[in-house]
């Protein structure tokens, strides 16, 4: 696909989340002097999402500290921030975006950073009852924070990281929590049984009634508000609040309506460009080529890195996106840091961490390191990131030996071992394969 030459013309970014913000800032860093319009459907300044189900929900992080930058930052960088307004249509032929306030904004280059929306329960099984909530944006977090403090019994539907984090926060607030997972174990899609076992015990030790292999049959209510849940095994549970954490769907509707290709996400090439020249996509909504397939990464690191690559390419730099997956999750006093993708593996090595609360889980495929789950082991996480990013060989048998100095794995390759974890960007914890295809 031919790549455009640098242009001083206007650039529009649809989506004022982490990816949209990062792209806007990078455009200015790279010297773009033309107009930049950042469109956000929410009324708030661009903010970070990972703390919503953790520190913000618990009241440990104030609202102002969620914002990525104050309003003055956008004014100073001459970024036209349009909040509380939606993009309703893209007109590629006219090179314009139509907004919900009736205005039409022209562009030379366009970035889609539309993100993803949480899956919801069907109305037929009680999904629209009051008290049935999701956790994706600031309004969700504010609503849930108020509801959880008045709740007695919370039901969490879904044993992924969002559900587990919300369960942990609710227990810290003294609310009785039942978590159900339809699969035979929690974290089925994203972690090995060894990692799942650690977090199962962690939640049970904190009083969560954790039930695996149990689906939700329906929710029941009185006066339009949820009061109980009937499970697939016939049991009925009282619940005055339900959090649904069953994954998300990429926001592709706007792109598809404009004739832009989508397949498990908005399809982009290695340069983050869509099927329409001059239109790019980045973040949770983008499905990019990776090791012979298409992949979406739902993480802050991906949103930042991919958006910055898209920004560079909008200005004419032929930069390919090289994904470096990493994630994290905070639950109770436990920090899980993940380097790499564990979707395909044939061997798992568990390395003790010096205490019952610390360990690391190493994933291998045909003897090659794929990913590492570091539980309360920040130094191991940083070493694992270096190993994976450098494609360095790692012997599974060596990792399994308690006496092995992991820093030596880097030193042997001329790398300097990190002293501590210096990477503190946010989380987000799902890697979603799209359908197979090429760019």
Secondary structure per residue as TSV (DSSP state, phi and psi in degrees):
chain	resnum	aa	ss	phi	psi
A	1	X	-	360.0	130.0
A	2	X	-	-68.4	144.5
A	3	X	-	-111.7	137.4
A	4	X	-	-68.1	155.1
A	5	X	-	-79.5	160.7
A	6	X	-	-54.5	144.5
A	7	X	-	-139.4	141.1
A	8	X	-	-85.6	4.1
A	9	X	S	-72.0	175.9
A	10	X	-	-70.8	144.3
A	11	X	E	-121.7	131.5
A	12	X	E	-111.2	138.5
A	13	X	E	-120.7	120.2
A	14	X	E	-98.2	112.9
A	15	X	-	116.7	113.0
A	16	X	-	-105.5	36.8
A	17	X	S	-88.5	-155.9
A	18	X	H	-61.4	-43.9
A	19	X	H	-66.4	-46.5
A	20	X	H	-61.8	-46.1
A	21	X	H	-59.9	-46.3
A	22	X	H	-62.6	-39.5
A	23	X	H	-65.2	-44.4
A	24	X	H	-60.5	-45.6
A	25	X	H	-65.2	-40.8
A	26	X	H	-66.0	-37.1
A	27	X	H	-58.1	-43.3
A	28	X	H	-68.9	-40.1
A	29	X	H	-59.3	-35.1
A	30	X	T	-85.4	2.5
A	31	X	T	95.8	10.3
A	32	X	-	-66.1	123.0
A	33	X	-	-101.7	-8.3
A	34	X	S	-79.2	176.2
A	35	X	-	-62.9	140.5
A	36	X	E	-125.6	123.7
A	37	X	E	-114.5	123.2
A	38	X	E	-110.2	115.1
A	39	X	E	-104.3	124.1
A	40	X	E	-128.5	129.2
A	41	X	S	-69.6	-27.8
A	42	X	S	-83.5	154.2
A	43	X	S	-80.7	-11.4
A	44	X	S	-85.6	156.3
A	45	X	-	-58.9	155.0
A	46	X	-	-52.7	133.5
A	47	X	B	-138.2	166.0
A	48	X	-	-88.7	136.8
A	49	X	S	-91.2	-33.9
A	50	X	G	-51.5	-38.0
A	51	X	G	-72.1	-9.9
A	52	X	G	-57.5	-42.0
A	53	X	G	-90.8	4.0
A	54	X	T	-127.4	-100.9
A	55	X	H	-61.4	-40.9
A	56	X	H	-67.3	-42.8
A	57	X	H	-61.0	-36.3
A	58	X	H	-81.7	-7.4
A	59	X	T	83.8	8.5
A	60	X	S	-84.1	-12.9
A	61	X	S	-129.7	119.5
A	62	X	-	-71.9	160.3
A	63	X	G	-57.9	-44.1
A	64	X	G	-61.9	-29.2
A	65	X	G	-77.9	-9.1
A	66	X	G	-74.0	-30.2
A	67	X	B	-68.8	136.6
A	68	X	S	-68.7	-36.6
A	69	X	S	-152.9	154.2
A	70	X	-	-74.4	167.7
A	71	X	H	-58.1	-33.5
A	72	X	H	-61.5	-30.1
A	73	X	H	-62.1	-44.1
A	74	X	H	-70.3	-37.0
A	75	X	H	-65.7	-43.7
A	76	X	H	-63.9	-36.1
A	77	X	T	-90.6	6.2
A	78	X	T	54.5	47.1
A	79	X	E	-100.4	116.8
A	80	X	E	-75.9	100.3
A	81	X	E	-93.2	111.6
A	82	X	E	-110.0	104.8
A	83	X	E	-106.3	154.4
A	84	X	S	71.0	22.2
A	85	X	-	-136.6	141.9
A	86	X	-	-106.5	148.4
A	87	X	E	-81.0	122.2
A	88	X	E	-102.2	-19.1
A	89	X	E	-161.2	147.5
A	90	X	E	-111.8	130.6
A	91	X	E	-113.2	85.5
A	92	X	T	-58.3	-37.3
A	93	X	T	-63.4	-40.5
A	94	X	T	-88.9	-7.0
A	95	X	T	50.7	60.2
A	96	X	E	-147.2	154.1
A	97	X	E	-117.6	129.9
A	98	X	E	-94.7	133.1
A	99	X	E	-106.9	162.6
A	100	X	T	-67.5	-16.0
A	101	X	T	-88.3	6.3
A	102	X	S	93.1	-8.3
A	103	X	-	-82.0	159.7
A	104	X	E	-125.7	127.1
A	105	X	E	-114.6	125.9
A	106	X	E	-79.7	154.5
A	107	X	-	-143.5	154.1
A	108	X	S	-98.1	-36.7
A	109	X	E	-132.9	147.6
A	110	X	E	-134.0	134.9
A	111	X	E	-116.5	127.3
A	112	X	E	-96.0	112.9
A	113	X	-	-125.6	53.6
A	114	X	-	-80.9	-9.9
A	115	X	-	72.1	-147.5
A	116	X	E	-145.3	159.3
A	117	X	E	-121.6	144.9
A	118	X	E	-68.3	142.5
A	119	X	-	-69.7	144.1
A	120	X	-	-119.6	159.8
A	121	X	-	-75.8	145.6
A	122	X	-	-63.0	148.6
A	123	X	G	-59.6	-32.8
A	124	X	G	-62.4	-23.1
A	125	X	G	-111.1	18.6
A	126	X	T	96.2	14.7
A	127	X	T	-66.4	-17.3
A	128	X	T	-101.3	5.0
A	129	X	S	-63.0	146.4
A	130	X	B	-61.9	140.7
A	131	X	T	94.8	-3.5
A	132	X	E	-100.9	116.6
A	133	X	E	-130.9	163.0
A	134	X	-	-123.1	169.2
A	135	X	-	-130.6	98.4
A	136	X	S	-136.3	-43.1
A	137	X	S	-122.7	-178.3
A	138	X	H	-65.0	-38.0
A	139	X	H	-62.8	-40.2
A	140	X	H	-59.4	-47.1
A	141	X	H	-63.7	-41.6
A	142	X	H	-64.0	-43.8
A	143	X	H	-64.2	-42.8
A	144	X	H	-68.7	-39.0
A	145	X	H	-60.5	-41.1
A	146	X	H	-69.6	-41.2
A	147	X	H	-69.0	-39.1
A	148	X	H	-68.1	-30.2
A	149	X	T	-75.8	-15.4
A	150	X	T	-104.6	-2.7
A	151	X	-	-87.3	156.0
A	152	X	S	-108.7	-39.0
A	153	X	E	-134.3	118.8
A	154	X	E	-103.7	133.1
A	155	X	E	-108.3	123.6
A	156	X	E	-103.2	124.7
A	157	X	E	-103.7	107.0
A	158	X	-	118.7	125.1
A	159	X	-	-104.5	39.6
A	160	X	S	-90.7	-170.0
A	161	X	H	-68.8	-38.3
A	162	X	H	-61.4	-46.2
A	163	X	H	-62.5	-42.6
A	164	X	H	-66.8	-40.7
A	165	X	H	-65.0	-42.0
A	166	X	H	-65.8	-39.0
A	167	X	H	-61.4	-42.3
A	168	X	H	-63.7	-43.6
A	169	X	H	-64.2	-40.9
A	170	X	H	-63.2	-40.5
A	171	X	H	-64.8	-37.2
A	172	X	H	-63.4	-26.8
A	173	X	T	-89.0	1.9
A	174	X	T	85.2	14.6
A	175	X	-	-89.0	139.2
A	176	X	E	-69.5	132.1
A	177	X	E	-127.9	130.4
A	178	X	E	-115.9	130.2
A	179	X	E	-118.4	127.4
A	180	X	E	-116.2	142.1
A	181	X	E	-132.0	124.2
A	182	X	S	-68.9	-31.2
A	183	X	S	-71.8	171.7
A	184	X	S	-74.0	-8.7
A	185	X	S	-157.9	161.2
A	186	X	T	-69.6	159.7
A	187	X	T	55.6	31.4
A	188	X	T	-58.6	-41.0
A	189	X	T	-85.5	-15.6
A	190	X	T	-124.8	-4.1
A	191	X	S	-152.4	157.8
A	192	X	-	-71.5	160.6
A	193	X	H	-55.8	-31.3
A	194	X	H	-66.4	-40.5
A	195	X	H	-68.9	-43.4
A	196	X	H	-59.4	-40.1
A	197	X	H	-62.0	-40.1
A	198	X	H	-60.7	-48.1
A	199	X	H	-75.8	-27.2
A	200	X	H	-60.5	-50.1
A	201	X	H	-64.8	-39.6
A	202	X	H	-58.2	-46.9
A	203	X	H	-70.7	-39.4
A	204	X	H	-64.1	-38.6
A	205	X	H	-64.1	-24.2
A	206	X	T	-97.1	10.5
A	207	X	T	92.3	9.7
A	208	X	-	-77.4	131.4
A	209	X	E	-83.0	94.6
A	210	X	E	-100.7	121.0
A	211	X	E	-123.7	117.8
A	212	X	E	-104.2	153.7
A	213	X	S	69.3	25.5
A	214	X	-	-128.3	119.2
A	215	X	-	-94.2	161.2
A	216	X	E	-87.0	127.7
A	217	X	E	-87.6	-50.1
A	218	X	E	-166.9	160.7
A	219	X	E	-104.8	145.8
A	220	X	E	-119.8	154.7
A	221	X	E	-151.1	171.0
A	222	X	E	-132.6	133.6
A	223	X	T	61.6	27.1
A	224	X	T	83.4	6.6
A	225	X	E	-119.9	141.7
A	226	X	E	-64.3	137.7
A	227	X	E	-128.8	-22.9
A	228	X	E	-160.4	167.3
A	229	X	E	-131.7	140.0
A	230	X	E	-106.9	124.9
A	231	X	E	-91.0	167.5
A	232	X	T	-62.3	-24.4
A	233	X	T	-89.1	6.9
A	234	X	S	93.7	-11.0
A	235	X	-	-70.6	147.1
A	236	X	E	-114.6	130.2
A	237	X	E	-117.5	137.5
A	238	X	E	-73.8	138.9
A	239	X	-	-158.0	124.0
A	240	X	S	-102.8	3.2
A	241	X	E	-153.6	137.5
A	242	X	E	-130.4	128.2
A	243	X	E	-109.1	126.1
A	244	X	E	-100.4	117.2
A	245	X	-	-128.4	69.6
A	246	X	S	-115.7	29.4
A	247	X	-	98.0	180.0
A	248	X	E	-132.2	166.4
A	249	X	E	-123.1	134.7
A	250	X	E	-64.8	144.1
A	251	X	-	-82.5	96.1
A	252	X	-	-114.2	-5.6
A	253	X	H	-58.7	-44.1
A	254	X	H	-62.1	-43.1
A	255	X	H	-65.7	-46.3
A	256	X	H	-63.7	-37.7
A	257	X	H	-63.3	-24.5
A	258	X	T	-92.3	5.3
A	259	X	T	83.9	14.6
A	260	X	-	-86.4	133.3
A	261	X	-	-64.6	138.1
A	262	X	B	-137.4	140.7
A	263	X	S	-158.5	89.8
A	264	X	S	72.4	18.0
A	265	X	S	144.9	173.7
A	266	X	E	-73.2	120.1
A	267	X	E	-72.1	126.0
A	268	X	-	-127.8	159.9
A	269	X	-	-92.2	-170.3
A	270	X	T	-65.5	-14.4
A	271	X	T	-100.2	8.2
A	272	X	S	70.6	18.2
A	273	X	B	-93.7	141.4
A	274	X	-	-83.0	-171.3
A	275	X	S	-69.4	-11.8
A	276	X	S	-105.2	120.9
A	277	X	T	-56.1	135.3
A	278	X	T	86.3	-4.7
A	279	X	E	-114.0	126.9
A	280	X	E	-119.8	166.9
A	281	X	E	-144.5	149.7
A	282	X	-	-155.7	155.7
A	283	X	G	91.1	-153.9
A	284	X	G	-60.0	-24.2
A	285	X	G	-85.2	-14.2
A	286	X	E	-95.4	132.9
A	287	X	E	-108.3	111.8
A	288	X	E	-114.0	159.0
A	289	X	E	-72.6	133.0
A	290	X	E	-154.3	113.4
A	291	X	T	50.9	47.3
A	292	X	T	82.7	7.4
A	293	X	E	-142.5	-176.5
A	294	X	E	-106.3	142.9
A	295	X	E	-137.5	139.2
A	296	X	E	-110.8	137.7
A	297	X	E	-117.7	122.9
A	298	X	E	-98.9	83.6
A	299	X	S	-154.8	157.3
A	300	X	H	-67.4	-43.6
A	301	X	H	-57.0	-44.5
A	302	X	H	-64.9	-42.4
A	303	X	H	-58.9	-43.5
A	304	X	H	-68.1	-53.1
A	305	X	H	-63.7	-44.1
A	306	X	H	-68.1	-39.6
A	307	X	H	-64.0	-38.8
A	308	X	H	-68.8	-35.8
A	309	X	H	-65.8	-44.1
A	310	X	H	-59.8	-42.2
A	311	X	H	-60.5	-44.2
A	312	X	H	-61.7	-42.3
A	313	X	H	-72.6	-29.1
A	314	X	H	-64.0	-24.4
A	315	X	T	-97.5	10.0
A	316	X	T	98.5	1.2
A	317	X	-	-83.2	127.7
A	318	X	-	-87.1	78.1
A	319	X	-	-107.7	126.5
A	320	X	-	-89.9	147.7
A	321	X	-	-86.7	122.6
A	322	X	-	-112.7	104.7
A	323	X	-	-67.1	136.0
A	324	X	-	-128.1	78.4
A	325	X	-	-62.6	133.1
A	326	X	E	-156.1	152.6
A	327	X	E	-149.3	170.6
A	328	X	E	-154.0	165.3
A	329	X	E	-150.8	135.6
A	330	X	E	-109.5	124.9
A	331	X	E	-137.7	121.0
A	332	X	T	56.1	-126.1
A	333	X	T	-103.0	19.5
A	334	X	E	-104.1	133.4
A	335	X	E	-114.2	121.1
A	336	X	E	-103.0	126.7
A	337	X	E	-123.3	131.6
A	338	X	E	-120.6	127.7
A	339	X	E	-113.1	131.2
A	340	X	E	86.1	-174.6
A	341	X	-	-120.1	130.1
A	342	X	-	-104.1	25.3
A	343	X	S	-69.6	-30.7
A	344	X	S	-127.0	118.4
A	345	X	-	-156.3	153.3
A	346	X	S	-125.4	2.5
A	347	X	E	-151.2	136.8
A	348	X	E	-124.8	130.3
A	349	X	E	-116.8	123.4
A	350	X	E	-100.1	123.4
A	351	X	E	-112.1	122.4
A	352	X	E	-63.2	152.1
A	353	X	E	-114.9	12.7
A	354	X	E	93.4	-8.2
A	355	X	E	-154.9	167.6
A	356	X	T	-66.0	-24.3
A	357	X	T	-89.6	-6.6
A	358	X	E	-128.0	139.2
A	359	X	E	-172.6	171.9
A	360	X	E	-136.8	145.4
A	361	X	E	-117.4	121.1
A	362	X	E	-108.8	128.8
A	363	X	E	-105.8	131.3
A	364	X	E	-128.5	149.0
A	365	X	E	-130.4	117.9
A	366	X	T	52.5	38.9
A	367	X	T	82.5	-2.1
A	368	X	E	-102.0	133.3
A	369	X	E	-64.5	130.4
A	370	X	E	-109.0	-40.4
A	371	X	E	-166.1	163.5
A	372	X	E	-139.7	129.6
A	373	X	E	-97.9	114.2
A	374	X	E	-105.5	113.3
A	375	X	E	-102.6	111.0
A	376	X	S	54.7	36.6
A	377	X	-	-136.7	70.9
A	378	X	H	-60.6	-34.2
A	379	X	H	-68.7	-38.5
A	380	X	H	-63.0	-40.1
A	381	X	H	-58.6	-45.9
A	382	X	H	-66.7	-38.0
A	383	X	H	-64.2	-44.0
A	384	X	H	-61.7	-41.4
A	385	X	H	-58.5	-44.6
A	386	X	H	-64.0	-42.7
A	387	X	H	-62.1	-44.9
A	388	X	H	-70.6	-43.9
A	389	X	H	-66.9	-30.2
A	390	X	T	-89.3	-4.3
A	391	X	T	60.8	32.2
A	392	X	-	-78.3	144.2
A	393	X	-	-70.9	139.8
A	394	X	-	-134.0	127.5
A	395	X	-	-86.9	117.1
A	396	X	H	-56.4	-38.3
A	397	X	H	-64.9	-36.4
A	398	X	H	-67.7	-41.4
A	399	X	H	-61.7	-36.8
A	400	X	H	-68.8	-22.5
A	401	X	S	-77.4	124.6
A	402	X	T	-58.2	-29.6
A	403	X	T	-82.5	-4.6
A	404	X	-	-68.9	127.6
A	405	X	-	-85.7	108.0
A	406	X	T	-62.7	-27.6
A	407	X	H	-63.6	-26.7
A	408	X	H	-67.1	-25.9
A	409	X	H	-62.2	-33.5
A	410	X	H	-81.7	-42.3
A	411	X	H	-60.8	-36.0
A	412	X	T	-63.6	-23.2
A	413	X	T	-104.8	12.4
A	414	X	T	80.4	13.0
A	415	X	-	-92.2	150.3
A	416	X	-	-92.6	123.6
A	417	X	-	-69.6	138.6
A	418	X	-	-72.4	146.4
A	419	X	S	-82.8	-32.0
A	420	X	S	-161.1	175.0
A	421	X	-	-81.2	114.3
A	422	X	-	-108.5	2.2
A	423	X	-	-99.3	110.5
A	424	X	-	-119.7	19.0
A	425	X	-	-68.9	167.5
A	426	X	-	-67.5	-160.0
A	427	X	-	-121.0	-135.0
A	428	X	-	108.6	132.6
A	429	X	-	-140.3	39.8
A	430	X	E	-137.0	132.3
A	431	X	E	-109.8	120.9
A	432	X	E	-115.5	113.8
A	433	X	E	-73.8	138.2
A	434	X	-	-90.3	-173.6
A	435	X	-	-69.2	152.8
A	436	X	S	-62.2	142.9
A	437	X	-	178.2	175.6
A	438	X	-	-122.5	169.7
A	439	X	-	-80.1	360.0
